[in-house]
Structure formats: structure tokens, C-alpha cells
Amino acid sequence: MKNTYDLIIVGGGPAGLAAAIAAYDCGVTDILILEREDRPGGILNQCIHNGFGLTRFKESLTGPEYAGRFIAEAAKRNIPLSAGTTVLSISPKKEVTAINDRDGIFTVQAKAVILAMGCRERSRGALNIPGTRPAGIYSAGTAQKYVNCKGYLPGKDVVILGSGDIGLIMARRMTLEGAKVHAVCEIMPYSSGLRRNIEQCLHDFNIPLYLNHTITKIEGKDRVTGVVVSEVDEQKKPIAGTEMHFDCDTVLFSVGLIPENELTQEAGIALSPRTKGAIVRQNRETSVHGIFACGNVLQVHDLVDFVSEESEIAGKYAAEYILKGEVPFDDIPVSHSGNINYVLPQVINRNIGGNVKFFFRVSNTFRNCVFRVRSGNKLLCEKKKRIAVPGEMETLLVPAAKIADVTEPIEITLEVQPNE
């Protein structure tokens, strides 16, 4: 372990690997990846289902297969990765302090840092569901690890709260392993998962999806024995008289993902209240010069293909920062209309050239809609969509020539068109 590196990447999952490869190919070869697990690949190592890589590789891969391609590319370039290493802190001066069982506690200095720590699942504690604390309550990701990596079946009669992609996939996985999934409950009026997962994981197995429903009670002392599910009103409050009871021994929670941004906060980096990740410019540079962010620590993606694309942006510009020096901030803010949940990047640095690709999610299901990017009275870009849903990321590409003319704040809007 050296004392200094040109580039340190925190996280050896799909984001960190893609960023490292991109930076290496742009001329920065003095790179160190710090990964807290005992091997690279991140969450993909436990995602043994297929469907990865359809956008990037035009073929359907399992999670380990997708990760393996990037692991192999990093190995070809001899990019060092320190596994089993937990990063304890990152300073605004790009000093990274970490610990492992080989080197103890150590600090390394970097010229640039890329944050690629990923995200974690929201727990039952964040939901305040009444009931005792019996065995049989898991996050969907934990259940996935038990089934796919350790060979354990968490339960035989299952109710799932939340229709995120992990929850949908685990509904199918538990069914294939012989369990009975009685219901998937979603408090929102729409699923937060991909439409293809709703079809392949629920409809194909006749698993009911209850929209506008939530678990209002968990029963059981030593082990879960059942749950009460209630319909909710527009304020997400349970409606009396709508209760349904399901006998079950297992409850899985798939109620959202939270970017792992404790290190980001400690580094003094500004966070977005919408994404819970860093506020970044189009090059994925944060409010601290020389620290970049990408992947699920920045925004929760639905496709790992988008994670790789975004991470390559961070890797490329981190390399430019190292080789060419700091680019001063000349920022123009980006806002959005009320029917869009968030837009990323949140800031455009006018000193950076090139096209800008905006990533965003809508707040509800919309049909026959038009997305527009404006700066003052100038229309920079527009795209028509037959249907837009919250569970699927939307993108808009604004050409470099349009960005060069921007002098006023940018706003992205969604307008619903009348049926033709």
C-alpha cells in the first residue's frame, strides 16, 4: 500500500469498476479501488437472475456475469483493488482513511476521489409498523443473499411489502424455491419496479399486487404468524374497514433504497434532499473540487447499464481533473416541474464542454407526454413519450452547441398532451 495515488475509488461494485476502467483508458493508471467486501462486484454477486446488460451488451446476463466482464477488464489493466477494506473517512483535501486486517488503519492521499459506495435498503424501523419483533422479518436484499449465496430458504409463506425491483424479483425467487407468496403490497398507486419485472415476476406466477395498500400490523411472538394489510387513502393513512389478513411466516420489505452517503457528508459535500446523493455537475464533480460521485450512491438506478454509463462519465472527468487540473465552477442551476421527482445533474458548469445527458424520474404514471428542456425562452431539447412511469429512469440528451448558449437557469418540464 502506497501513501499516495492519483485516483482513489471508494467501492468495487459495478460503478467503481466502470469508473476505474474509464479513468485508466483516459490516461490515469495510478489507481486504487477500496472495497469493503471480500471480492469485487458489489450487489451483483447475489443477483443470479438474468436481465442485466440488455442495453449495454445487447444480451441478457446474470448479475455475476455482468460484473465479471468489468472485473476482467480491470484485471487486464492491472488496476489494484484492496478487498475487505472499509473506508472510515474522506477529507475535503482528498485524504482517505481506511482499515483492513492486513494494514490496520491507514491514510492515503489522492489527487482525485470517486465515490461509488452504492446504496442500502430502508428497514422496517423507518416505517413504524405496529407489532412485536418476531423472527421472519427480512429486507428483500437480505433474503436474496440467504437464498442465492448461502442456500437458506427464509420462509415458506411470504408477504412482501413494497414493489421495488428487488421485492418483485424475490417474489419470483421464493416461488421458484417452493415458497408461497400470498401478496405484494404497495402503498403508492403505482409500482416502483420495472414493468418487465411486474410481468415476469408477478403476473407470470399469478402473484397478486395490491396497490394503495400497506401492512398495518405484524402478528407473532417468536415467529411471524400473520399480517394485517389495509388500503390507504390519498394521505397514505389506513382506511378503516378495508383490513385483510394473511397467514404467513415471513415478511419481506422492499420499501426503497438509500444512498450510502455518510462518507459524502463527512467530506463536507452538499447533498440533494431529493436524491439523498451528492449535488453534482454534468461531469459528476461534487461541490468539493476533485471529488466525484457515480452510481447508486448518487442516484438509485433501475438498470446497472445506466450505472456503468454514469460511472464512465465520472472516471473520464476525474482523469481530466488529474491530468489537466481543476476546472473553475461557473454554475447554472437546473430545476424541474412538479410532476418530475428529481433531475440529475442538478448544476451545469459552463466551463465544461460537451453534450449533457439529464437523468430524471417522473412522480406518477403519465401517458402521451412531452419532456422539454428550456433555458429562459430557449427550447434546448424535447422528447415525446407514449408512457412514463416512476419505476423507469428517463433521459434527455442536450447537444453541446445548445449548452454553450445557456445563460439562464435550466428547467425540465413534463407536459401531458391530449389523446390523438
N, C-alpha and C positions, 0 to 999 in steps of 0.2 A: 504494500500500500504506500503510494507516494503522498507527499504533503500537499501537492498542488496538481490540478488538472485544468485543462482548457474548459471542458464541459462536464458537469455532473448531472446525471439524470436520476431523479428520485422515483423509483418504480420500474420494475422489469416486466410489466404486462404488455398488452398489445400497443398501448400508447407510448410507453418508454422505449420499446424496441423499435417501433417505426420512427420515432424522433431520432434515436441514435443512428440508425441506418441513413436517414436523410442528412443529418449533420456530417457524418463521415463522408458521404458522397459529395458534399459541398466543400470538402477540404479540411475539416477538423477531425483529426484522428486521435487526439489525446482525450479520450472519453472514459468515464467511469459510470456504470449503472449500479445503483444501490437497490437491492430487492430484499424485502423482509421475509418472504417465503423461502423455502429451501430450493426452489427452482424457478426459472423464468416462465412466463406465460400468463400469469395472473389468473383471473376468474375463468378464463377459457379452459384451463386444465380440468375443470369439473363439468364443463358443458359438453357432454358427449353426443348431444343431438346434432343433426346436420342443419344446414340453412345458412351457415356462415360463408362469406366470400362471394355471394351471388353478384354483388355489384362490382367488386374489385377484380375477382378472378374468373367471373362468369361460370362458376361451377359451385356446387353445394359441398361444403366441407364441414366436418365436425369442429368444435372449438379447439381441441388439441391439434388437429391438422392445420387449422388456420394459424394458430400460434407457432406451430412447428416451422412454418415457412419463414416467419420472421426470425425465429431463433436460429435457423440455419443461415440466413443472410447475415445476421450479426456475427455468427461464428466464422463465416468466410472472411469477414473484415477484422477478425481478432479483437473485437470490442470487448473489453473486460467487464464482467458482471460479478459483483460481490453479493452472493446469496446469503440468506439468513442474517441480513444486516438491517437493523431498524434505525431510521433517521430520527434523532431526538430534537434537533432544532436547525433552522436555517436563518442566518442573519441577513439584514439588508446589504451587507458587504459581501454576500455570497460565500460565507463560511458555513460549511455543513458539518454538523456534529452527529456522529452515529455510533452504534455499538453492535458488536457481534462477539461470538465466543472464541474467535481467533485473535482479534486485535484489541479486544476490550473497548473502551471508549476512546474515540479518536476524532480529530477535526481535520478536514481537508478544505483547502481554498480553491475556488473555481473562478474562472473568468465569466462564465455564464452558467445558469442553473435552469433546468427544465423540470417543472412539477408534473408528475404523471402518476399520482398516488391512487387514482381510481375513486371508488365510492363504496359506501356500506349501506346495509338495509336499515330501514326505520323499524324500530322494535314495538312490541305491544305496549311498553311503558309510555310511548309517545301518544297512545290512543285513549288511554284511561277507560278501558273496557272493564266493567264490573265482573267480579268473580274471584275465586281463590287462585292459588298458584300451583295447580296440579302439573304432573308430567304430561307430555304430549303436545306442548306448545312450541312451535319452531318458526323461525323465519324460513321462507321458501328456499333461500340460498343454502341455509344450514341443512335442511332436509335433502337438498340436491347433493351436497357433499357427502352426507351419510349414505345415500343410495348409490351414487356414481363412483365415489372414491373409496369408501370403507365397506360397502357391501351390506349395510344395515337398512332394514325397512322400518321407518319411524312409526308407522301405524297402519291399520287395516281399514278403518272407517274415517274418512277425512272430509273436513270442510275447509275451504280456502277463502280467506278474506283479502280482497284486492285482486284486480285483474291485470296487474303488470305482467310483462312478458315472462318473468321467472315463475310467477304463480301459474300462468297458463301452461307453461312447459311442464311444471311439476304436476299439474292435474293429469296430463297425459302420462308422464313418467310413473306416477303412483299407480295409475290404472294398468299400465303395462306390467307392473310388478305384482299385480294381483290385488291391490287395494281398491276399495270402493270410494270414489269421490262423489259425495252427495250433492255438493253445490259449490259454486264460486260466487261470492257476494261482492258487489262493487257499490260504494257509496255514491259515486258520481252517476250521472245519466248516460255515460258512455264508458267504454273500456279504455284503459290506458295502455293496452297492448297492441301489437301489430295486428292488422286484420287477418293476415295469413295464419297467425297463431290462434286467433279465435276460431277460425275454420278448422285447422288441423288438430288443435289440442282439445277443443270443447265440442264443436258440432260433430266432428267425425266419431266421437266417443259418447255422444248423447249425454254430455255433462251439462246440467243447466247453469245458466248465467243469470243471476238476479241483479239487475241494475237498480240504482236508488235503494239499495239495501245494505245493512251493516249488522255485525254481531253486537248484540246489546247485553249478552250475558254468557259467561263460560261456566259450565257446571262441572263438578267433580272435586274430590278431595285429594286422593293420592294420584289419580289419573283422570284425564278428561273423560267425562261420560256423555256430554252433550253440549249444544249451544242453542241460544235463542237468537233468531235473526228477525229484524224488524225493518219495515220500509221507512224511508226518511222523507221529510218534506224539503222544500226549496232551501231551507236554512240548515239542512243536514241533521235535523232533530228527529228522533224516532217518533213514528205515528202510532198512538195507542190503538190497540185492536188489530194490528197487522202482524203480530208475532207469529213466527213459525218455529217449530222445534225440530232439531236434527239430533238423533243419537249418533255419537261419534267418539272416537278415542284419540283423535289428532286434529289440531288446528294449525294451519299454515298461514303465515302473514306475508302478503306481497303488497305492501302498502307504501311503496316508494323507496327511492334511493337517495342518499345524502352524500354529496362530495366530501372526501376526506381532507378538509381544509384547515385543520388545526395548525399544521406547519405553515400554511399560507398566511394565516392570521398573525402568527408569532413573528413572521418576517416583515410585518407592517404593510402588507399588500391589501389594497382596497378590495372588498368583496361585493358582489351583486346580491341584493336582497331577493331577487327573482330566481337566479340560477343556484345561489349559495356557493358559487365558484368565484374566481377572481374576475375583476373587470379587466378586459384585455382590448388591445388594438388589433388590427387585421393581421399583424404578424404574430399574434398571440403573446406579445410582451405585456406584462402586468404594469401596475403603477410604479414598480421598482425597476429601474433600468437594469437589463441583463438577466432578469428572472422571467421565464416564460412558463406558460401553463397549457396543457392539452389533455384531451380525452375526458373521461368521466369525472375527473377532479375539477374540470372546468364547466362542463355541462353534461347532463346524463343523456347519452346517445341511445338510440334504439338499435342501431346497426354498428357492429365493430368495423365495418368498412369505412364508415364516417369517422370513427376514432382514428383509424390509420391515416386517412386523408388529412385530418386536422393536425395530427401529430407530426406529419411530414412538413406542414407549414411551420410549426414551432421549431423543428430541427433545422430547417433551411435558414430561418431568420436568426436563430441562435448562432449558427455558424457565421452568418454575415456580421453579427454583432462582434464576435470574437476576432474575425479577420479584418473587418473594416472599421470597427469602432462604433461608439454609441450614436444612435440617430435621435436628435432632439425631438421632444414631443411638440407637435403643432396640432392639437386635437380638435376634432369636430364631434359633438355628441350624436348618438343615434337613439331615436325614440321609436315608439310603436303605438298603434291604435289599441283600444281596449279589448278587441277580440283576438289579440295576439298576446300570448303569455310572456314571452321574452324574445329578445333578438341578441345575437352574438355575431361579430364583436359589438361591444357597447360604445366603442370610441373608434374614430378613424383618424390616424395620424397622417396628415397631408404630406409629410416628408418621406413617406414610403410609397413607392410606385407600384404599379401592377393592378390586376383585377382584384376585386373584393367579392368574396362569397359570403353571403349572410346566411346564418343558420337560425331557425326560429320554430316555435310551436304555436299552434292556434289554441284558443281557450275552449272551443266546443267543436261540434261537427258542423261543417258548412258545405253546401253544395252550390255549384255554379258561381264560384267566387273568383275574384281577381286580386292578386297581390301587386302592390305598386311601391316603388321606392322613389321618394321625392326629396329634393333639397330646395326649400323655398317653393318657387313656381316651376322649377325644372323637374321633369319626369326623367329619372335615371334608368328605370327598368320596370317592366311589368310582366306578369305571368298569369295565365288563366289556369284554373284547376276545376275539374269536374266535382271532386270531393276532397276535402281536407279534414283530417281528424287529429285529435290531440296526441294520440299514440304514435304518430309518424312525423319525423322531422321534415320540415320544409326548407328549401334552399332557394336563394336568388343570387345570380351572378351579375355584378355590375362591372362593365368594362373599364379598363384603366383610364381611357380618354374621358369618360363621364366623371370618374372620381377626381381627375385633375382639375375639373372646372368647379368643383364644390367649394362654396364659400360660406354656406349657411348650414345649420343643423339638418341632419338627415332624418326622415321619418318613413317607416314602413307601415303600410296600411293594408287592410283586407276589406274589400267591398263585395257584397253579395249581389249578383246580377239576377234579374227576373228570369224565370224559366222561358226558354225559347221554344 
